[in-house]
Amino acid sequence: MNGIVLALDQGTSSTKALLVDSGGTVLAEVDRPVSVVAPAPGAVEVDPMSLLTSVLEAGREAVARAGVRPGAVALANQGETVLAWDRADGRPLSPGIVWQDRRAAVVCDRMREHADRLAEITGLPLDPYFSAPKMRWLRDRLGPGGVITTTDTWLLYRLTGEFVTDVTTASRGMLLDLDSATWSEEAWELFGLEEERPRLARNDEVIGATGAFGGCVPVAGIVVDQQAALWAQRCRETGDAKCTYGTGAFLLANTGDRPVRSGHGLTGSLAWDLAGERRWCLDGQVYTVGQALTWLTGVGLLDDPEDLDRLGTTVTDTAGVAFVPSLAGLAAPHWQPDAAGAFLGLNLAATRAHLARAVCMGIAAQVADLAEAVVADLGAPLTRLRVDGGLTRSRLLMQLQADLLQTPVEVAHAPHATALGAADLALRATAGRSLPEPPPARVVEPAQDAAWAREQQARWRTALDLTRRWSET
């Protein structure tokens, strides 16, 4: 193994390919967009072949740019997106039903009597966000035939011929026993799913080989996206927490060598499963963050995402405006799939600059909500929050985040922590080595006091409550 890893981060809106050497140097970086469509309210779909094409094109272009072949390929995936496909030839039989899709709410409604038991088994609340409700919804419409899996299993089959998923991805599906990290017979039966089940793999395991990117090289380091970022951010001790700001925002906190069932609306998952080491985490989600900016740009409120800082830093407040970024429903800790987003407090004094600042404040406030739930579950304060993802480039957002949390925010040196986490796990699997830990690019200290933070968070929660009541009417 030459110590070079092709790390593929197959995300919601794009596939990122990084060619990384064992010293942590990124030799090439390629991003290929993925077209996600919303054909009806609550529906979010993707063409599976566009996912595969993006993976192949991004990976091959990265190899071509660097001029070297990888010694291993790693895959991080978007988690809860599912599709139906033919096991004989890998042909898709349905669109990809994206994790943001809410149509499986009908499945959750009819299974409410089993919600507590499922939460006890899996650590997850009964919600259409997770894989199993979407699998059941899709099976109800397709009838028998084919298999329904998460997208990582399909992509790995197309790359290697193996029928496999990793335990962190499986722990996002409502079908895994959280304590034992094995498939739960009871959960599968409760959902009435008789699908063929992929083999469960560790995150530091070689699962097969592929010739898709030149030569025949091992595939290892398969992992769900947010846990890959948790690993890359070196959140290795109990209480360590990170937040990734991408299509959505996802805050994860390490709970150590035991699973924690949240009492404050968070989800419990596997953080990683390595040879001789298994760790769990708590997880909170904001569904639309980067995607909220894409929507705001599409409707003309912002010219481009750079307006967050270009406009938002020209004012010192929001002129009384609040933004609730629940454009695809609310996840943790509220779990209201039909919730809508909103601007509240609009007035004649409010300008585009105030609205841009309100967007940053709304995103930071919703993440602060998740952090408060983590603190309540763990019984200890966060001493820092490590952050990554494209939106960490917004200095205004990161400053407001530190101000509301009243704790330092450590911005990752590279925004692509997910790909780097997968690369590190693949390197461990194939060469017994790890990537070096880079220092944070910057540390953002709070610039406001605790009283200011409490006041701002209280105002935002009032806006959130009003929005939730509106969605219930």
C-alpha angles and dihedrals in degrees: 000000000000095000093247118122129194102212116196118197105191102195137171099267101021147002116241120201120195124183104206130181124214091263091061096254113145104225095184138000126196131176123197119188123233120209112230117187134198103206094176138003108294093011120114118173141169133196105248092213089057088057092052093044091051091051094049096043095045093046096046093046091051091051091047093049094049094043093219133098120237123244091212141012123221128192129203115184140199094250116219102039112116139189141176118241144166114260091204098063107000092248114158114243097187141018116272108268101219123223090249092059111115101189092102088069085098089061091050092049093056092046098051092116088064097045097100094047092048090050090051092052101039107022089235132111118237102264136139088242091081127077104246098060090049090047090052092046091050094046090051089058100039100042120208124341137077125022131279116218142146115281095254091065091051094046092048090049090052091048101039111007090241124130101218147125131185126249096246091056090044090052088064093059108070089239101089127087100237095206099050099028090228132117111280112230089197095053093049089050094048090055090045091232118155096175122143104260123230119236112262114237134190119246093244095048130111102233100181143307137273137201094193095107103038126299123007110292134170121261114219140141095064109172143145113266103249095045088050088057091046089055094045091050089058093239089160101141130071109273096022109134139189136182125206117205107203131114083334132004119253124189116195128182126193112240095185127230096342135059119248122210104214119236091192106057102275126127128243121222144155110277093196141329116213133164102287096357132079124173135179134209145193117238136199127184141206104192101203121038111119086021090054088057090049089053093046089051091047093055091046101249091118125029090214137335090272087073089078090076100021091058104019095059093055091073132049099214142019096252087243095305121136127193124205108195097203095125092142099033133277124290125179129035097008104036099202106148094185095053117126131212123247150179110222132186096035113174140162092265092059115103133184087266091058091048092050090052090047090055090055091046092049093051092046092047094052091050089048087054089057092047090054090054090050091052091049092050096045096039092224133089123252109253093195141350120225113209138192140163135087097292092060084082086075105093090190093056093047092048093050089047092055091045094052094043093044088218135098117274115213111206114210118246090233121033093216099077092145094062092042091051091053090046092052092050091049091050090052090050097048106028106018091239138112133218114254117259111248119210117250115275089233141343116228113207123199112269096186130061128249094259091058090049093051092049094049093045091049091052091049092049089053088055090047092052092049091050093049091051090049090053090052094056 
